[in-house]
Amino acid sequence: MTLPADSTVLPNPAVLPAPEPFEEAAAAHPQDLAATLAFALSRAIEAAEGRGDGRPVALVSTPLFDHERGRLFGWGARGLGLDPARLLLIRARREPEAVWAFEEALKSGAAAAVIGALDRPAFVATRRLDFAARAGQACGFVLRTAPAGDLSAARLRWRVAAGPSAPHPFDPRAPGAARLNAELVRSRDGKSGRFVLEQDDETGRFRLAAGLADHGLAPQPHALRVA
């Protein structure tokens, strides 16, 4: 990984922030949406397993989103470490109904985590989603098709892009483990960072890439803090 000239390499291994009750993950480019969904689902599973939580994980979307971006396939979820039997797919007609379904699923207590594919959620709506996640002891993740400069109550806001796969350990001509680049662009404590994540063969989840864990970026101040 090549670091920007103005970045500072931390002397100690970088640590990926633990999942928060309410986060946002945005695709850096439209073609990065699959990687962004994989990132959000990986963090949702991590949050659930960290609590020993066997409740389902839900994905809320609209027909417009599904037709343009596709839907999560059950076996794809298995590849990320989630049993398809624990995956709930909720389809709402339009985004206002998707926001409502997202909030209800979070505060119901029936789901360990809920991912909502939302294009332009209002700030007030994100505040309600944050409260609902805490009320239902769940984790909520807003999935966005592009980065946005609007306000959000998300405690962590990520920008995700697909990256070149890792080198194959036995065949230099073959692709290795899948990798993605996750940039933390907003957080409540003002910290940010860039992380190269690699899919773990055993769990299917994404972790800090081997050999790159000591190349996190130093926290940078933000001009705009998350409310």
GROMACS elastic network, one bead per residue, 0.5 to 0.9 nm:
[ bonds ]
;  ai    aj funct       b0    kb
    1   196     6  0.80395   500
    1   212     6  0.77466   500
    1   215     6  0.85789   500
    2     5     6  0.89871   500
    3     6     6  0.82610   500
    3     7     6  0.65620   500
    3     8     6  0.85475   500
    3     9     6  0.85070   500
    3   215     6  0.84230   500
    3   217     6  0.85139   500
    4     7     6  0.54216   500
    4     8     6  0.86966   500
    5     8     6  0.84065   500
    7   217     6  0.63425   500
    7   218     6  0.71264   500
    8   215     6  0.87869   500
    8   216     6  0.82898   500
    8   217     6  0.57587   500
    8   218     6  0.54962   500
    8   219     6  0.88771   500
    9    12     6  0.87499   500
    9   214     6  0.76991   500
    9   215     6  0.56030   500
    9   216     6  0.61474   500
    9   217     6  0.55181   500
    9   218     6  0.64036   500
   10    13     6  0.70881   500
   10    14     6  0.70832   500
   10   214     6  0.67649   500
   10   215     6  0.64128   500
   10   216     6  0.60247   500
   10   217     6  0.63025   500
   10   218     6  0.60011   500
   11    14     6  0.86398   500
   11   214     6  0.69260   500
   11   215     6  0.81845   500
   11   216     6  0.89773   500
   12   213     6  0.87661   500
   12   214     6  0.60153   500
   12   215     6  0.84920   500
   12   216     6  0.86636   500
   13   212     6  0.86187   500
   13   213     6  0.53654   500
   13   215     6  0.70638   500
   13   216     6  0.71530   500
   14   195     6  0.83109   500
   14   208     6  0.84513   500
   14   212     6  0.89806   500
   14   213     6  0.57463   500
   14   214     6  0.56176   500
   14   215     6  0.67248   500
   14   217     6  0.78097   500
   14   218     6  0.89895   500
   15    18     6  0.86027   500
   15   208     6  0.80663   500
   15   213     6  0.78142   500
   15   214     6  0.89713   500
   15   216     6  0.79135   500
   16    19     6  0.89796   500
   16   195     6  0.75433   500
   16   207     6  0.81684   500
   16   208     6  0.73721   500
   17    20     6  0.83607   500
   17   156     6  0.88816   500
   18    43     6  0.84174   500
   18    46     6  0.87450   500
   18    47     6  0.79415   500
   19    22     6  0.81538   500
   19    23     6  0.78484   500
   19    43     6  0.62671   500
   19    44     6  0.75599   500
   19    46     6  0.75965   500
   19    47     6  0.58827   500
   19   139     6  0.78366   500
   19   156     6  0.85441   500
   20    23     6  0.63816   500
   20    47     6  0.81447   500
   20   139     6  0.68119   500
   20   140     6  0.83219   500
   20   154     6  0.87242   500
   20   155     6  0.66417   500
   20   156     6  0.72106   500
   21    47     6  0.88439   500
   21   113     6  0.88512   500
   21   130     6  0.69100   500
   21   131     6  0.89680   500
   21   133     6  0.58695   500
   21   134     6  0.63564   500
   21   137     6  0.78918   500
   21   138     6  0.64644   500
   21   140     6  0.60224   500
   21   141     6  0.83600   500
   21   154     6  0.85578   500
   21   155     6  0.77147   500
   22   126     6  0.87364   500
   22   129     6  0.74622   500
   22   130     6  0.54652   500
   22   131     6  0.88193   500
   22   133     6  0.66762   500
   22   134     6  0.84399   500
   22   138     6  0.86659   500
   22   139     6  0.57390   500
   22   141     6  0.58631   500
   22   142     6  0.80014   500
   22   153     6  0.78771   500
   22   154     6  0.52758   500
   22   155     6  0.59013   500
   22   156     6  0.73495   500
   23    40     6  0.87684   500
   23   130     6  0.86317   500
   23   139     6  0.79851   500
   23   140     6  0.62689   500
   23   142     6  0.63704   500
   23   143     6  0.89721   500
   23   153     6  0.83344   500
   23   155     6  0.55850   500
   23   157     6  0.59342   500
   23   158     6  0.78873   500
   24    40     6  0.83478   500
   24   140     6  0.82862   500
   24   141     6  0.52967   500
   24   143     6  0.62014   500
   24   144     6  0.75495   500
   24   152     6  0.84916   500
   24   154     6  0.58611   500
   24   155     6  0.79870   500
   24   156     6  0.63113   500
   24   158     6  0.60003   500
   24   159     6  0.85681   500
   25    36     6  0.64288   500
   25    37     6  0.79767   500
   25    39     6  0.79737   500
   25    40     6  0.66008   500
   25   141     6  0.69215   500
   25   142     6  0.61331   500
   25   143     6  0.52400   500
   25   144     6  0.62612   500
   25   145     6  0.87799   500
   25   147     6  0.83930   500
   25   156     6  0.84226   500
   25   157     6  0.59915   500
   25   159     6  0.59347   500
   25   160     6  0.68547   500
   25   182     6  0.89967   500
   26    29     6  0.86007   500
   26    32     6  0.88295   500
   26    33     6  0.77032   500
   26    36     6  0.65940   500
   26    37     6  0.89353   500
   26   142     6  0.80587   500
   26   143     6  0.59768   500
   26   145     6  0.58329   500
   26   146     6  0.53433   500
   26   147     6  0.51426   500
   26   148     6  0.79087   500
   26   157     6  0.77779   500
   26   158     6  0.60357   500
   26   160     6  0.61221   500
   26   161     6  0.88624   500
   27    30     6  0.62893   500
   27    31     6  0.77958   500
   27    32     6  0.52330   500
   27    33     6  0.50837   500
   27    34     6  0.83874   500
   27    35     6  0.77849   500
   27    36     6  0.56053   500
   27    37     6  0.85903   500
   27   143     6  0.81190   500
   27   144     6  0.63710   500
   27   145     6  0.52413   500
   27   147     6  0.63597   500
   27   158     6  0.84500   500
   27   159     6  0.57996   500
   27   160     6  0.50939   500
   27   161     6  0.62019   500
   28    31     6  0.83047   500
   28    32     6  0.62788   500
   28    33     6  0.80118   500
   28    36     6  0.85736   500
   28   145     6  0.79697   500
   28   146     6  0.59191   500
   28   147     6  0.61736   500
   28   159     6  0.55737   500
   28   160     6  0.54793   500
   28   161     6  0.54093   500
   28   162     6  0.87891   500
   29    32     6  0.53219   500
   29    33     6  0.73027   500
   29   145     6  0.74714   500
   29   146     6  0.61589   500
   29   147     6  0.81742   500
   29   160     6  0.84722   500
   29   161     6  0.71200   500
   30    33     6  0.57486   500
   30    34     6  0.89235   500
   30    69     6  0.88731   500
   30   145     6  0.59685   500
   30   146     6  0.65624   500
   31    34     6  0.73015   500
   31    35     6  0.84937   500
   31   145     6  0.89451   500
   31   161     6  0.83924   500
   31   162     6  0.83105   500
   32    35     6  0.53489   500
   32    36     6  0.62110   500
   32    37     6  0.87842   500
   32   145     6  0.82605   500
   32   160     6  0.69910   500
   32   161     6  0.51348   500
   32   162     6  0.56178   500
   33    37     6  0.61203   500
   33    38     6  0.85336   500
   33    69     6  0.78613   500
   33   143     6  0.85482   500
   33   144     6  0.79859   500
   33   145     6  0.60914   500
   33   146     6  0.83463   500
   33   160     6  0.81082   500
   33   161     6  0.78965   500
   33   162     6  0.85741   500
   34    37     6  0.51593   500
   34    38     6  0.62136   500
   34    39     6  0.86143   500
   34    69     6  0.85134   500
   34    72     6  0.89221   500
   34   162     6  0.82858   500
   35    38     6  0.50318   500
   35    39     6  0.61432   500
   35    40     6  0.87014   500
   35   160     6  0.70286   500
   35   161     6  0.64602   500
   35   162     6  0.55358   500
   35   163     6  0.88871   500
   35   179     6  0.87657   500
   35   180     6  0.67423   500
   35   181     6  0.89896   500
   36    39     6  0.50098   500
   36    40     6  0.62202   500
   36    41     6  0.85382   500
   36   143     6  0.75175   500
   36   144     6  0.84857   500
   36   145     6  0.86259   500
   36   159     6  0.80304   500
   36   160     6  0.54553   500
   36   161     6  0.69038   500
   36   162     6  0.79548   500
   36   180     6  0.85392   500
   36   182     6  0.86359   500
   37    40     6  0.51127   500
   37    41     6  0.60028   500
   37    42     6  0.83841   500
   37    72     6  0.85201   500
   37   115     6  0.86288   500
   37   143     6  0.69396   500
   38    41     6  0.51284   500
   38    42     6  0.59476   500
   38    43     6  0.86147   500
   38    77     6  0.84652   500
   38    80     6  0.72701   500
   38   205     6  0.84416   500
   38   206     6  0.83923   500
   39    42     6  0.51006   500
   39    43     6  0.63156   500
   39    44     6  0.86083   500
   39   160     6  0.77921   500
   39   180     6  0.81975   500
   39   182     6  0.82724   500
   39   205     6  0.82061   500
   39   206     6  0.69800   500
   40    43     6  0.52251   500
   40    44     6  0.61094   500
   40    45     6  0.86758   500
   40   115     6  0.74102   500
   40   141     6  0.66064   500
   40   142     6  0.85021   500
   40   143     6  0.75618   500
   41    45     6  0.61473   500
   41    46     6  0.84966   500
   41    57     6  0.84577   500
   41    77     6  0.81253   500
   41    80     6  0.76424   500
   41    82     6  0.86198   500
   41   113     6  0.88286   500
   41   115     6  0.76252   500
   41   141     6  0.86401   500
   41   205     6  0.84639   500
   42    45     6  0.52456   500
   42    46     6  0.61709   500
   42    47     6  0.86694   500
   42    80     6  0.65482   500
   42    81     6  0.78573   500
   42    82     6  0.86899   500
   42   204     6  0.80095   500
   42   205     6  0.50779   500
   42   206     6  0.62243   500
   43    47     6  0.60695   500
   43    48     6  0.85759   500
   43   205     6  0.78778   500
   43   206     6  0.81081   500
   44    47     6  0.51571   500
   44    48     6  0.62752   500
   44    49     6  0.86668   500
   44    57     6  0.75152   500
   44   112     6  0.78555   500
   44   113     6  0.57033   500
   44   114     6  0.77482   500
   44   115     6  0.81605   500
   44   139     6  0.67357   500
   44   140     6  0.79886   500
   44   141     6  0.78524   500
   45    48     6  0.51000   500
   45    49     6  0.60505   500
   45    50     6  0.83490   500
   45    57     6  0.77926   500
   45    80     6  0.86602   500
   45    81     6  0.76063   500
   45    82     6  0.69910   500
   45   112     6  0.84079   500
   45   113     6  0.77847   500
   45   205     6  0.79952   500
   46    49     6  0.52430   500
   46    50     6  0.59049   500
   46    51     6  0.87263   500
   46   205     6  0.78185   500
   47    50     6  0.51519   500
   47    51     6  0.66461   500
   47    52     6  0.88247   500
   47    53     6  0.83655   500
   47   112     6  0.80697   500
   47   113     6  0.79028   500
   47   138     6  0.85717   500
   47   139     6  0.72015   500
   48    51     6  0.54235   500
   48    52     6  0.62541   500
   48    54     6  0.70464   500
   48    55     6  0.78057   500
   48    57     6  0.86245   500
   48   112     6  0.57078   500
   48   113     6  0.70919   500
   48   138     6  0.80772   500
   48   139     6  0.81411   500
   49    53     6  0.56388   500
   49    54     6  0.75096   500
   50    53     6  0.74525   500
   51    54     6  0.88204   500
   53    56     6  0.86908   500
   53   112     6  0.64430   500
   54    86     6  0.81205   500
   54   111     6  0.87740   500
   54   112     6  0.72468   500
   55    86     6  0.70713   500
   55   109     6  0.87581   500
   55   110     6  0.65579   500
   55   111     6  0.52081   500
   55   113     6  0.81989   500
   56    85     6  0.79614   500
   56    87     6  0.56979   500
   56    88     6  0.66656   500
   56   110     6  0.73267   500
   56   112     6  0.57951   500
   56   113     6  0.72988   500
   56   114     6  0.87924   500
   57    82     6  0.85575   500
   57    86     6  0.60676   500
   57    87     6  0.51648   500
   57    88     6  0.61038   500
   57    89     6  0.87611   500
   57   111     6  0.56498   500
   57   112     6  0.56973   500
   57   114     6  0.57922   500
   57   115     6  0.78963   500
   58    86     6  0.82611   500
   58    87     6  0.58220   500
   58    89     6  0.58501   500
   58    90     6  0.70061   500
   58   102     6  0.88047   500
   58   105     6  0.78629   500
   58   111     6  0.66771   500
   58   112     6  0.81719   500
   58   113     6  0.63872   500
   58   115     6  0.61760   500
   58   116     6  0.83135   500
   59    72     6  0.83587   500
   59    87     6  0.76841   500
   59    88     6  0.62251   500
   59    89     6  0.50744   500
   59    90     6  0.59690   500
   59    91     6  0.83261   500
   59   102     6  0.84761   500
   59   113     6  0.87095   500
   59   114     6  0.58139   500
   59   116     6  0.58498   500
   59   117     6  0.76566   500
   60    88     6  0.84608   500
   60    89     6  0.62552   500
   60    91     6  0.57983   500
   60    92     6  0.71665   500
   60    98     6  0.63412   500
   60    99     6  0.84947   500
   60   101     6  0.72168   500
   60   102     6  0.63570   500
   60   114     6  0.73802   500
   60   115     6  0.61615   500
   60   117     6  0.61485   500
   60   118     6  0.86721   500
   61    64     6  0.83043   500
   61    65     6  0.63370   500
   61    66     6  0.68845   500
   61    71     6  0.84517   500
   61    89     6  0.79047   500
   61    90     6  0.63894   500
   61    91     6  0.50633   500
   61    92     6  0.61250   500
   61    93     6  0.84937   500
   61    94     6  0.85451   500
   61    95     6  0.80239   500
   61    98     6  0.63690   500
   61   115     6  0.86689   500
   61   116     6  0.62362   500
   61   117     6  0.51644   500
   61   118     6  0.74907   500
   62    65     6  0.52294   500
   62    66     6  0.62429   500
   62    67     6  0.86356   500
   62    90     6  0.83835   500
   62    91     6  0.52938   500
   62    93     6  0.55478   500
   62    94     6  0.57593   500
   62    95     6  0.66778   500
   62    97     6  0.86933   500
   62    98     6  0.67731   500
   62   117     6  0.76850   500
   62   118     6  0.86688   500
   63    67     6  0.59535   500
   63    68     6  0.84815   500
   63    91     6  0.68922   500
   63    92     6  0.72662   500
   63    93     6  0.64152   500
   63    94     6  0.76596   500
   64    67     6  0.52749   500
   64    68     6  0.61996   500
   64    69     6  0.83248   500
   64    93     6  0.83916   500
   64    94     6  0.79456   500
   65    68     6  0.53161   500
   65    69     6  0.56080   500
   65    70     6  0.70588   500
   65    71     6  0.82848   500
   65   117     6  0.74427   500
   65   118     6  0.86814   500
   66    69     6  0.52868   500
   66    71     6  0.53795   500
   66    91     6  0.88539   500
   67    70     6  0.57290   500
   67    71     6  0.81632   500
   69   145     6  0.88871   500
   70    73     6  0.89933   500
   71    89     6  0.87905   500
   72    75     6  0.86695   500
   72    76     6  0.68358   500
   72    77     6  0.71727   500
   72    89     6  0.83235   500
   73    76     6  0.51248   500
   73    77     6  0.64772   500
   73    78     6  0.89102   500
   73    84     6  0.85697   500
   74    77     6  0.51059   500
   74    78     6  0.64887   500
   74    79     6  0.88564   500
   74    82     6  0.87259   500
   74    83     6  0.80206   500
   74    85     6  0.82854   500
   74    87     6  0.73914   500
   75    79     6  0.63236   500
   75    80     6  0.88212   500
   75    82     6  0.88945   500
   75    83     6  0.83681   500
   75    84     6  0.66768   500
   76    79     6  0.50259   500
   76    80     6  0.66637   500
   76    81     6  0.89889   500
   76    82     6  0.87195   500
   76    84     6  0.85531   500
   77    80     6  0.51446   500
   77    81     6  0.65514   500
   77    82     6  0.52657   500
   77    83     6  0.68685   500
   77    84     6  0.62042   500
   77    87     6  0.77945   500
   78    81     6  0.50269   500
   78    83     6  0.52654   500
   78    84     6  0.60357   500
   78   204     6  0.80348   500
   79    82     6  0.72429   500
   79    83     6  0.88610   500
   79   203     6  0.85517   500
   79   204     6  0.57441   500
   79   205     6  0.85248   500
   80    83     6  0.88938   500
   80   199     6  0.82445   500
   80   200     6  0.89193   500
   80   203     6  0.71561   500
   80   205     6  0.53923   500
   80   206     6  0.82919   500
   81   202     6  0.84746   500
   81   203     6  0.54902   500
   81   205     6  0.62856   500
   82    85     6  0.83316   500
   82    86     6  0.69811   500
   82    87     6  0.75277   500
   82   204     6  0.84573   500
   83    86     6  0.55049   500
   83    87     6  0.70877   500
   84    87     6  0.51201   500
   84    88     6  0.84149   500
   85    88     6  0.80607   500
   88   111     6  0.88677   500
   90    98     6  0.84876   500
   90   101     6  0.79014   500
   90   102     6  0.88806   500
   91    94     6  0.88769   500
   91    98     6  0.74161   500
   91   101     6  0.87600   500
   92    95     6  0.71830   500
   92    96     6  0.84771   500
   92    97     6  0.55873   500
   92    98     6  0.50216   500
   92    99     6  0.87634   500
   92   100     6  0.89924   500
   92   101     6  0.73504   500
   93    96     6  0.84895   500
   93    97     6  0.64761   500
   93    98     6  0.73317   500
   94    97     6  0.54979   500
   94    98     6  0.62308   500
   94    99     6  0.88932   500
   95    99     6  0.61385   500
   95   100     6  0.85670   500
   95   117     6  0.86319   500
   95   118     6  0.66308   500
   95   119     6  0.77404   500
   95   120     6  0.84474   500
   95   121     6  0.83413   500
   96    99     6  0.51915   500
   96   100     6  0.63799   500
   96   101     6  0.87371   500
   96   121     6  0.86353   500
   97   101     6  0.61029   500
   97   102     6  0.84359   500
   98   101     6  0.50469   500
   98   102     6  0.59326   500
   98   103     6  0.85481   500
   98   116     6  0.73678   500
   98   117     6  0.80347   500
   98   118     6  0.75843   500
   99   103     6  0.61905   500
   99   104     6  0.86101   500
   99   116     6  0.75885   500
   99   118     6  0.75594   500
   99   121     6  0.76468   500
   99   125     6  0.73900   500
   99   126     6  0.89289   500
   99   129     6  0.83322   500
  100   103     6  0.52232   500
  100   104     6  0.61526   500
  100   105     6  0.85626   500
  100   125     6  0.89792   500
  101   104     6  0.51038   500
  101   105     6  0.59676   500
  101   106     6  0.84956   500
  101   116     6  0.88699   500
  102   105     6  0.53135   500
  102   106     6  0.62764   500
  102   107     6  0.88485   500
  102   114     6  0.68908   500
  102   115     6  0.76786   500
  102   116     6  0.61207   500
  102   129     6  0.74989   500
  102   140     6  0.82990   500
  103   106     6  0.51981   500
  103   107     6  0.62857   500
  103   108     6  0.84410   500
  103   114     6  0.89312   500
  103   125     6  0.87647   500
  103   128     6  0.72053   500
  103   129     6  0.54020   500
  103   130     6  0.87389   500
  103   131     6  0.88917   500
  103   132     6  0.59422   500
  103   133     6  0.77889   500
  103   140     6  0.88972   500
  104   107     6  0.53932   500
  104   108     6  0.58213   500
  104   129     6  0.89148   500
  104   132     6  0.75728   500
  105   108     6  0.53125   500
  105   109     6  0.72526   500
  105   110     6  0.68677   500
  105   111     6  0.66159   500
  105   113     6  0.87271   500
  105   114     6  0.70161   500
  105   132     6  0.85375   500
  105   133     6  0.88612   500
  105   136     6  0.83978   500
  106   109     6  0.63299   500
  106   110     6  0.75917   500
  106   111     6  0.66084   500
  106   112     6  0.81271   500
  106   113     6  0.71823   500
  106   114     6  0.63905   500
  106   129     6  0.75106   500
  106   132     6  0.55039   500
  106   133     6  0.50850   500
  106   134     6  0.82311   500
  106   135     6  0.77727   500
  106   136     6  0.55821   500
  106   137     6  0.79255   500
  106   138     6  0.61060   500
  106   139     6  0.74700   500
  106   140     6  0.69630   500
  107   110     6  0.80366   500
  107   111     6  0.86726   500
  107   129     6  0.85182   500
  107   131     6  0.81560   500
  107   133     6  0.58922   500
  107   134     6  0.75450   500
  107   135     6  0.54017   500
  107   137     6  0.76604   500
  107   138     6  0.77053   500
  108   111     6  0.74751   500
  108   132     6  0.83259   500
  108   135     6  0.82161   500
  108   136     6  0.57325   500
  109   112     6  0.74641   500
  109   133     6  0.87179   500
  109   135     6  0.77905   500
  109   137     6  0.65661   500
  109   138     6  0.69972   500
  110   136     6  0.77886   500
  110   138     6  0.87309   500
  111   114     6  0.67671   500
  111   136     6  0.80857   500
  111   137     6  0.87880   500
  111   138     6  0.66116   500
  111   139     6  0.86464   500
  112   136     6  0.84711   500
  112   137     6  0.74526   500
  112   139     6  0.65094   500
  112   140     6  0.89080   500
  113   133     6  0.83268   500
  113   137     6  0.88390   500
  113   138     6  0.51547   500
  113   140     6  0.56781   500
  113   141     6  0.78001   500
  114   133     6  0.87018   500
  114   138     6  0.75652   500
  114   139     6  0.63349   500
  114   141     6  0.63142   500
  114   142     6  0.85422   500
  115   139     6  0.84333   500
  115   140     6  0.58619   500
  115   142     6  0.58439   500
  115   143     6  0.65596   500
  116   140     6  0.76733   500
  116   141     6  0.62611   500
  116   143     6  0.56953   500
  116   144     6  0.85231   500
  117   141     6  0.86210   500
  117   142     6  0.60997   500
  117   144     6  0.60701   500
  117   145     6  0.80841   500
  118   121     6  0.61918   500
  118   142     6  0.63989   500
  118   143     6  0.60839   500
  118   144     6  0.57870   500
  118   145     6  0.81484   500
  119   143     6  0.80550   500
  119   144     6  0.57122   500
  119   145     6  0.68495   500
  119   146     6  0.82231   500
  120   144     6  0.82390   500
  120   148     6  0.85994   500
  120   150     6  0.87288   500
  121   124     6  0.82809   500
  121   125     6  0.62173   500
  121   126     6  0.66672   500
  121   142     6  0.88128   500
  121   152     6  0.82413   500
  122   125     6  0.51258   500
  122   126     6  0.64632   500
  122   127     6  0.88191   500
  122   150     6  0.85416   500
  122   151     6  0.79969   500
  122   152     6  0.76758   500
  123   126     6  0.51247   500
  123   127     6  0.63272   500
  123   128     6  0.87942   500
  123   150     6  0.79417   500
  123   151     6  0.57548   500
  123   152     6  0.51493   500
  123   153     6  0.66378   500
  124   127     6  0.50683   500
  124   128     6  0.64073   500
  124   129     6  0.87423   500
  124   152     6  0.82764   500
  124   153     6  0.82092   500
  125   128     6  0.51208   500
  125   129     6  0.62563   500
  125   130     6  0.87086   500
  125   152     6  0.87250   500
  125   153     6  0.86774   500
  126   130     6  0.61496   500
  126   131     6  0.86563   500
  126   142     6  0.88145   500
  126   151     6  0.89529   500
  126   152     6  0.59567   500
  126   153     6  0.53324   500
  126   154     6  0.69398   500
  127   130     6  0.51311   500
  127   131     6  0.63820   500
  127   132     6  0.86220   500
  127   152     6  0.75232   500
  127   153     6  0.52559   500
  127   154     6  0.79908   500
  128   131     6  0.51291   500
  128   132     6  0.60451   500
  128   133     6  0.86297   500
  128   153     6  0.87174   500
  129   133     6  0.61084   500
  129   134     6  0.87076   500
  129   140     6  0.73376   500
  129   153     6  0.83652   500
  129   154     6  0.88353   500
  130   133     6  0.52712   500
  130   134     6  0.65609   500
  130   135     6  0.87304   500
  130   139     6  0.87762   500
  130   140     6  0.74491   500
  130   153     6  0.67665   500
  130   154     6  0.70753   500
  130   155     6  0.85452   500
  131   134     6  0.53304   500
  131   135     6  0.61341   500
  131   136     6  0.86954   500
  132   136     6  0.60872   500
  132   137     6  0.83423   500
  132   138     6  0.82481   500
  132   140     6  0.86717   500
  133   136     6  0.53069   500
  133   137     6  0.58797   500
  133   139     6  0.56024   500
  133   140     6  0.59793   500
  134   138     6  0.63505   500
  134   139     6  0.77512   500
  135   138     6  0.77592   500
  136   139     6  0.85618   500
  140   154     6  0.89701   500
  141   154     6  0.83677   500
  142   154     6  0.82903   500
  144   147     6  0.70169   500
  144   148     6  0.84281   500
  146   159     6  0.84407   500
  147   158     6  0.85989   500
  147   159     6  0.66455   500
  148   151     6  0.85482   500
  151   154     6  0.88391   500
  151   226     6  0.70637   500
  151   227     6  0.76315   500
  152   155     6  0.83631   500
  152   157     6  0.85713   500
  152   226     6  0.66264   500
  152   227     6  0.71323   500
  153   156     6  0.87254   500
  153   226     6  0.64034   500
  153   227     6  0.58688   500
  154   157     6  0.63000   500
  154   186     6  0.86169   500
  154   187     6  0.80031   500
  154   188     6  0.85592   500
  154   226     6  0.73506   500
  154   227     6  0.84519   500
  155   186     6  0.77185   500
  155   187     6  0.55293   500
  155   188     6  0.56378   500
  155   189     6  0.88840   500
  155   226     6  0.70980   500
  155   227     6  0.85764   500
  156   184     6  0.70509   500
  156   185     6  0.78243   500
  156   186     6  0.57338   500
  156   188     6  0.70663   500
  156   226     6  0.84986   500
  157   183     6  0.84846   500
  157   184     6  0.59974   500
  157   185     6  0.57727   500
  157   187     6  0.64737   500
  157   226     6  0.89663   500
  158   182     6  0.64679   500
  158   183     6  0.55447   500
  158   185     6  0.57924   500
  158   186     6  0.72219   500
  159   181     6  0.82150   500
  159   182     6  0.58331   500
  159   183     6  0.50958   500
  159   184     6  0.65264   500
  159   185     6  0.68399   500
  160   180     6  0.70600   500
  160   181     6  0.56826   500
  160   183     6  0.62945   500
  160   184     6  0.87829   500
  161   180     6  0.57801   500
  161   181     6  0.51989   500
  161   182     6  0.66086   500
  161   183     6  0.86278   500
  162   165     6  0.89085   500
  162   178     6  0.85870   500
  162   179     6  0.66505   500
  162   181     6  0.61631   500
  162   182     6  0.87656   500
  163   166     6  0.89205   500
  163   178     6  0.77238   500
  163   179     6  0.52666   500
  163   181     6  0.60459   500
  163   196     6  0.82272   500
  163   197     6  0.89495   500
  164   167     6  0.89628   500
  164   175     6  0.86630   500
  164   178     6  0.73800   500
  164   179     6  0.62261   500
  164   180     6  0.75607   500
  165   168     6  0.84431   500
  165   175     6  0.58822   500
  165   176     6  0.55156   500
  165   177     6  0.55955   500
  165   179     6  0.51750   500
  165   180     6  0.81856   500
  165   198     6  0.81963   500
  166   169     6  0.87628   500
  166   175     6  0.67014   500
  166   177     6  0.51509   500
  166   178     6  0.64482   500
  166   179     6  0.65755   500
  166   198     6  0.76160   500
  166   209     6  0.84708   500
  167   170     6  0.87278   500
  167   171     6  0.82065   500
  167   172     6  0.65245   500
  167   173     6  0.86289   500
  167   174     6  0.77182   500
  167   175     6  0.62351   500
  167   177     6  0.74619   500
  168   171     6  0.54368   500
  168   172     6  0.56779   500
  168   173     6  0.76534   500
  168   174     6  0.59089   500
  168   175     6  0.55351   500
  168   177     6  0.72989   500
  169   172     6  0.73395   500
  169   176     6  0.71451   500
  170   174     6  0.84278   500
  171   174     6  0.54552   500
  171   175     6  0.81584   500
  171   176     6  0.86720   500
  172   175     6  0.76762   500
  172   176     6  0.87286   500
  175   178     6  0.80655   500
  176   179     6  0.88824   500
  177   198     6  0.63494   500
  177   199     6  0.58273   500
  177   200     6  0.74839   500
  177   201     6  0.76412   500
  178   197     6  0.84135   500
  178   198     6  0.57800   500
  178   199     6  0.54778   500
  178   200     6  0.86760   500
  178   206     6  0.87518   500
  179   196     6  0.69010   500
  179   197     6  0.54549   500
  179   199     6  0.63307   500
  179   206     6  0.79909   500
  179   209     6  0.76671   500
  180   195     6  0.83750   500
  180   196     6  0.59453   500
  180   197     6  0.53515   500
  180   198     6  0.66526   500
  180   199     6  0.86354   500
  180   206     6  0.84927   500
  181   194     6  0.71427   500
  181   195     6  0.58143   500
  181   197     6  0.61973   500
  181   198     6  0.89915   500
  182   193     6  0.83887   500
  182   194     6  0.58570   500
  182   195     6  0.52118   500
  182   196     6  0.64077   500
  182   197     6  0.72186   500
  183   192     6  0.74454   500
  183   193     6  0.57712   500
  183   195     6  0.62001   500
  183   196     6  0.87335   500
  184   187     6  0.74054   500
  184   191     6  0.79534   500
  184   193     6  0.51906   500
  184   194     6  0.62284   500
  184   195     6  0.81896   500
  185   191     6  0.81532   500
  185   192     6  0.55198   500
  185   193     6  0.71928   500
  185   194     6  0.86204   500
  185   222     6  0.83788   500
  186   189     6  0.86024   500
  186   190     6  0.67064   500
  186   191     6  0.71493   500
  186   192     6  0.63832   500
  186   222     6  0.74197   500
  186   224     6  0.82537   500
  186   225     6  0.69815   500
  186   226     6  0.66612   500
  187   190     6  0.52244   500
  187   191     6  0.59483   500
  187   192     6  0.69401   500
  187   222     6  0.88740   500
  187   225     6  0.71779   500
  187   226     6  0.63707   500
  188   191     6  0.76941   500
  188   225     6  0.65734   500
  188   226     6  0.56062   500
  188   227     6  0.75005   500
  189   192     6  0.89894   500
  189   225     6  0.81976   500
  189   226     6  0.87386   500
  190   219     6  0.78067   500
  190   220     6  0.73726   500
  190   221     6  0.57798   500
  190   222     6  0.59795   500
  190   224     6  0.87716   500
  190   225     6  0.65179   500
  190   226     6  0.82825   500
  191   218     6  0.83757   500
  191   220     6  0.58652   500
  191   221     6  0.65213   500
  191   222     6  0.77606   500
  192   217     6  0.78456   500
  192   218     6  0.75790   500
  192   220     6  0.56327   500
  192   221     6  0.76276   500
  192   222     6  0.82327   500
  193   216     6  0.65571   500
  193   217     6  0.50594   500
  193   218     6  0.65456   500
  193   219     6  0.59937   500
  193   220     6  0.75058   500
  194   215     6  0.88281   500
  194   216     6  0.62047   500
  194   217     6  0.59500   500
  194   218     6  0.89674   500
  195   208     6  0.69395   500
  195   209     6  0.83321   500
  195   212     6  0.86164   500
  195   213     6  0.81739   500
  195   215     6  0.80725   500
  195   216     6  0.61891   500
  195   217     6  0.79732   500
  196   207     6  0.83357   500
  196   208     6  0.60593   500
  196   209     6  0.57730   500
  196   212     6  0.71992   500
  196   213     6  0.80762   500
  196   215     6  0.88984   500
  196   216     6  0.85728   500
  197   206     6  0.56623   500
  197   207     6  0.51194   500
  197   210     6  0.86038   500
  197   212     6  0.88828   500
  198   205     6  0.81498   500
  198   206     6  0.51593   500
  198   207     6  0.54113   500
  198   208     6  0.60132   500
  198   210     6  0.75978   500
  199   202     6  0.88818   500
  199   203     6  0.82075   500
  199   204     6  0.57876   500
  199   205     6  0.54996   500
  199   207     6  0.63617   500
  199   208     6  0.86796   500
  199   209     6  0.80683   500
  200   203     6  0.56539   500
  200   204     6  0.50293   500
  200   205     6  0.56058   500
  200   206     6  0.59623   500
  200   207     6  0.67219   500
  201   204     6  0.56125   500
  201   205     6  0.81608   500
  202   205     6  0.83046   500
  203   206     6  0.84862   500
  206   209     6  0.83609   500
  207   210     6  0.84957   500
  208   211     6  0.86886   500
  208   212     6  0.71074   500
  208   213     6  0.56530   500
  209   212     6  0.54316   500
  209   213     6  0.61323   500
  210   213     6  0.62952   500
  211   214     6  0.73940   500
  211   215     6  0.86946   500
  212   215     6  0.54679   500
  212   216     6  0.79556   500
  213   216     6  0.67111   500
  217   220     6  0.84015   500
  221   224     6  0.88570   500
  221   225     6  0.89995   500
  222   225     6  0.62065   500
  224   227     6  0.89511   500
